[in-house]
Amino acid sequence: MAEASQLIQHIESFVNLSSSPTHQAASLDVIASLLKKNVLTIETLVREMGMYLTTTDDVIRARGILLLGELLTHLASKPLDDATIHSMLAFFTDRLADWKALRGALVGCLALLRRKSSGGVITTNDAKAVAQSYIQNLQVQSLAQHDRKLCFELLECLLQRYPDAVVSLGEDLLYAICEAIDGEKDPHCLMLTFHIVEVAAELFSDDLLANFAGDLFEILGCYFPIHFTHSKAEDFDVKRDDLSRALMAAFSSTSLFEPFAIPLLLEKLSSSLQSAKVDSLKYLSHCTVKYGADRIEKHAKAMWSSIKDAICSSHEPTLSFASESLDGVGFRDNVILTESLNLLDTVFKQNSDLFLSWIIGDEDINLIFKSISSYKTYKEISLQSKQKLHAVGSILSVSAKASPAACNSVMESFFPCLMHALGLSVGNSTQDCFPNDGNVLRGKLNHGALYLCIELMTACRELMASSEEFKSVAAPANERWYCLLQSYSASLAKALRSTLETSANEDSYETNVYFGVKGLLILGTCRGGSLIISNSIFENILLTFTSIIISEFENTLLWKLALKALVHIGSFINRFHESEKALSYMDVVIKKIVSLASSHDFSMPFPLKLEAISEIGATGRNYLLKIVQGLEEAVCANLYEVLVHGNPKSAEVVVQLLECYSNKVLPRIHEIGGFEEVLLRFAVNIWNLIEKSVTFSSQVHEKGLLDATMKAMKLAVGSCSVESQNIVFQKAFTVLSLGTYFPLEDAASNIPIQLNEFQLTQETSISSSREAWICSLFASVIIAARPQTHIPNVRLVIRLFMTTLLKGNVPAAQALGSMVNKLGLKSNGTEVHGNCTLEEAMDIIFDSKLWSFNDSVTLRSNGGLENGSSIGLTDICRGATNIRSLQVHAIAGLAWIGKGLLMRGHEKVKDITMTFIECLLSNSKLGSFSLEQDYSENSSESVVKYAADAFEILMGDSEDCLSRKLNATIRPLYKQRFYSTIMPILQSLIIKSNSSFSRSILCRACAHIISDTPLIVVLNDAKTVIPILMDGLSILSNDVSDKDIVYSLLLVLSGILTDKNGQEAVIECAHIIIDHIIKLISYPHMMLVRETAIQCLVAISRLPHARIYPMRREVLQAVSRALDDPKRAVRQEAVRCRQAWASTASRSLYF
């Protein structure tokens, strides 16, 4: 390969323009590889390329130089000696004058300039020579886009990496920069030009730069504001925001731009384009900081006027007092307002005295204060006045929270006026804040003054929260604004509470409620302990909100706002460690809210009680602990009432309590951590309660009660450590072993355990309610166990669960699956009672014949066989008994066992899978059984259907069992391996099947596997999967109970159609896919199926025109019917689909 002739071939391949780009790239890679491996030296290469580098043929010379430059790019980290680097750079520097071979010269220069220091770099003199050649030879704007981009990259590299080399070029280089960037329009090039200006401004001195500042900014100013005229901005990888940020950095790169930039930006604030206004505000904020207060001072008056106008004009006239937020009045998102306030904050902090004097003396602001007394209610204020009012509120808020000194001036100038307008006087902050005097008229406070008052109070609170000066509790006590707020706190709290007493029928109800809650919230969340408001006022605020939660639940807005206020206060106390307020919050709020869970007063809807409990409990660790304890007590008390006394109301309550505990409280516990003892106590107390309740009432069958208890038990135990789980297991096993159906000691290993006889009928699923609860809860503990946790008497437990699962107890089956998933492969060598390895457990499950089956419908444990045959779990699955329900339960149990083995990657799952496949193929045998022998199903085909659905258990994700949250052992890529193993078998069986029923069952099994397999795996097998998908959609769409499977298959098909590789697989069968999807557009059982089917048609419309054109009429006709679908989402997709398909057919629609 290193021979000269072969090297010349690769050089020729790259130089020859008739070669394909692929061949050229391959030749480049080969030569670069030779150089990297030292098979070829740079000197040899240059010698062999001599003719290509010096020929008079412009094309060949340009390609030759480009090849050499690209090769150097590939050798960026390869060490080269100084002489080689110097000679190569001298060559490329020389070639910058050869405009016909310029691209290669630029690439070569860049490759050498960008070399890493470890591989040898160019000298300062060499870099200066490149810059001089650049200045003398390059007319950048006369070049093509790619060449201009290379020129700018070269210039940027010189400025950034070799500043000492280029700074001496002074005016020549600055002039070259101006000439190069002037008139540039390409987005990629502009990103570079803006950065070049930024770097140059930092590099050159102000004295030198001053002569070019005007010219440079004249060039830059033409681009402001950035505006894309291209119809598809997503075609560019450079976005408008990227360009805008780069230009802003260039604007602010030197204070010499100030005389030009600030007037331009202020002028653009009057633009009718929102983007121009927003950019002007952003640039002004950024430039103000960079230019400095001294330079900005002369523009300050004009900036104040512009900022005030922008704030006043940006407020939306439509305002709302929504319950979703207590952070603002509810303005629509307004970026102009946001940026205006940011700018005001920036300039105010720079020249606070100047701006403060203008704000306090502003005629418009003072006019608002003079006229504010005429607005009694918010609705009386005109839209224009509302805009001005909120503008003034925003301005005062920004000013007051800028600094303590500014806050003093603003509060002294405006706060007493607001108090006068509200009719409030200075009061004693230590008195009861809610006396029944007549000083405040209920609901008659001036809303304009109240709004501004709340804005100022909010600013004071934020100042306290953000200022370093106020970390000490006593620090703000001497501030004048602090004293003002303190002096009015009692009367202000009284006034705010009065607004909450407004009748819901009044016009100003929403406004009163919002202002009242917001104002009290601000008073309650001011830092400084009891300095601003006394502890009695704070407790009365808490009491007000808590009373609303307990008694005003019919007033939805007031109730929600009060709850949010309590949450805010609790979070504030927890964040700032307000110890005094924390005690009050615990006594006034937490204790009362916790008592709601145990209260027998059912006038307040219980879901609202739980919402209040869970939301307030999430505000702090100590509060959550109290909430959890209260919930636990309420759960145990109500559960006891259900189990022993059969109280139906308690059954309904305990289900909701357990759901709140599982869905809201436990996630918060996991987030905070450190609640190990609480979780352990909850689990043990439940078992203590079960142990104490000797007999169960009939109310234990209340819908969802056992499921909710099991879920809470699983989640609580699953979060415990191994040590805590061992304690739970000891308690649970003690309760379990006291049952009449479970012996205390294990029999000899070779003799199956004696279990009581039980009857399998449709009416009886387990021997007693108490036994069902104990068995299911014990199964829940096992499901949640960690692999290291010790399970007592594993062999006995396995046999119990194997028998119990045949009675339809799903938790028993899930527990077996969890056990085989987590048991160790080998014994640890210590003899522990009941210890069992995975191999021993597998022997019990698959090899033991635990039952005897007689001619009657009685199944006995195989503790001493007399009559009948001996059978095991696998035998029952294969139809060893003629009881359909027994076979169905055995299949479900074996599926969960298989899932546990599959997730840990055990080979035994193959045998289980083959058992299911045998069931799938045995439908002809099942037909011989009479319906009289079937105790739970109406059709012999149901068993086969359950066998197909077993694959859903195997492959599906479950929150109830075998999940990461429940400590399952999960081997990576287990689904992918199962798919690649089983799908070929099922596909071959489908091909060989000559029965429509067998084919439908096999397709059903495949549907479950395909739906739960990662899409990337299915895409690799798309050509063989698509026929099965089509059969599955056709067969399963006839039964309403299969709607979820149909939807899952459609999602897989949608993923295939929207993937590039998948589209290649569907091209050949596009017409078949379209036929099947059209039928699903009118699918009556699920809206999501119809919506997804139409989305699939939209994806198909992007396939090659020749493949889909013949089907256009059928598609458009079907979609036209979907335009009348009762669901809006379907109609929207139908419109989109019609447009997509109409564009493939013609400009007009024809049906």
Salt bridges, closest charged atoms under 4 A:
ASP29 OD1 - HIS74 NE2 3.71
ASP58 OD1 - ARG61 NH2 2.96
ASP58 OD2 - LYS100 NZ 2.79
ASP98 OD2 - ARG61 NE 2.65
ASP98 OD2 - ARG95 NH1 3.23
ASP126 OD1 - HIS86 ND1 2.97
ASP147 OD1 - ARG103 NE 2.78
GLU153 OE1 - ARG114 NH2 3.54
GLU153 OE2 - LYS149 NZ 2.77
GLU156 OE2 - HIS195 ND1 2.54
GLU184 OE1 - ARG148 NE 2.80
ASP186 OD2 - HIS188 ND1 3.85
ASP237 OD1 - HIS188 NE2 2.49
ASP241 OD1 - ARG240 NH1 3.77
ASP242 OD1 - ARG245 NH2 2.71
GLU258 OE1 - ARG295 NH1 2.71
GLU258 OE2 - LYS298 NZ 3.32
GLU258 OE2 - HIS299 NE2 2.64
ASP279 OD2 - ARG240 NH2 2.39
GLU316 OE1 - ARG332 NH1 3.84
ASP345 OD2 - LYS349 NZ 3.26
ASP362 OD1 - LYS308 NZ 2.92
ASP364 OD2 - LYS308 NZ 2.95
GLU412 OE2 - ARG480 NE 2.70
ASP437 OD2 - LYS494 NZ 3.00
GLU462 OE1 - LYS401 NZ 2.96
GLU468 OE1 - LYS471 NZ 3.07
GLU501 OE1 - ARG442 NE 3.86
GLU501 OE2 - ARG497 NH1 2.61
ASP587 OD1 - LYS591 NZ 3.30
GLU632 OE2 - ARG681 NE 3.19
GLU671 OE2 - ARG668 NH1 2.96
GLU691 OE1 - LYS731 NZ 2.45
GLU757 OE1 - ARG860 NH1 2.26
GLU840 OE1 - ARG795 NH2 3.34
ASP875 OD2 - LYS849 NZ 2.73
GLU907 OE1 - LYS910 NZ 3.00
ASP911 OD2 - LYS908 NZ 3.21
GLU918 OE1 - ARG878 NE 3.26
ASP949 OD1 - ARG1004 NE 2.77
ASP949 OD1 - HIS1008 NE2 2.83
GLU952 OE1 - HIS1008 ND1 3.99
ASP957 OD1 - LYS975 NZ 2.92
GLU959 OE1 - LYS965 NZ 3.95
ASP1031 OD2 - ARG999 NH2 2.64
ASP1042 OD1 - ARG1004 NH2 2.85
GLU1068 OE2 - ARG1107 NH2 3.27
ASP1125 OD2 - ARG1090 NE 2.71
GLU1133 OE1 - ARG1136 NH1 2.95
